[in-house]
Amino acid sequence: MENFTLTSDVNFENVTAISDRLAKLDKSADQKMLAEAIGNATLIQIAAVSNLGERISGSAERAVAAWLNAEMPVTLGAQWYAVEYRDKSDIAKKLAPHKKDIFTAWSSSNPSTKWARVRQYGEELAEPAIRELVEAVEDDAKREEYIAYFDLQPKDETEETEGESTTSRTRDLYERSVVEIGKLYRALTATDNDAIIKAHAKRTQLTAALEHLTKALTALDAPTEDEDLAAFMKAIAKR
């Protein structure tokens, strides 16, 4: 306990109280569960919990991510956990004082590693809310753009819902490959999406992914011109 750091906002009793509540949570606790556990605790208090040792460190980092998700709610725009080093965007400026508080509270020789985990937890905890926002977008093309932008993985297709007969177990693999790869390719090549990709923190990775998607469509004997691809996908899906 000799490494435990106290600040004007932190004392041993309130930090251990938060620690006890977090310790009762399952490792898969979601945003709501974590928010209930941390209650009205300050960000510095929550961050300081990880100083109590490895037993609680992971849960404390997830709790920090949950606090940030609540403070800067997810939207269909930029997210705090996507902010990169030296980013000068509006959301980066809003995040800066919170990040400073977190780093001040942590007694760690490698806070950057801990921060990287917090960002990962933030993205994980925010996904259900983002998915809900994206699914509410009525325009199909725009919805696909958001799916690509947020890299939302499809839900498990192996579970059949009532009245459904076509699942990943019965759907033709060639059809599935063309349609799913085609959707991502069209989203990444859409003119309206150029600005989003250029401004994205992972733009290099998205560009590299597009090259692989192009090769994949060519290997599947699918066209890569947008209108031709859309017609081809539609025809394939109706077979």
Secondary structure, 3 states (H helix, E strand, C coil): CCCCCCCCCCCHHHHHHHHHHHHCCCCCCCHHHHHHHHCCCCHHHHHHHHHHCHHHHHHHHHHHHHHHHHHCCCCCCCCHHHCCCCCCCHHHHHHHHHHHHHHHHCCCCCHHHHHHHHHHHHHHHHHHHHHHHHHCCCCHHHHHHHHHHCCCCCCCCCCCCCCCCCCCCCCCHHHHHHHHHHHHHHHHHCHHHHHHHHHCCCHHHHHHHHHHHHHHHHHCCCCCCHHHHHHHHHHHHCC
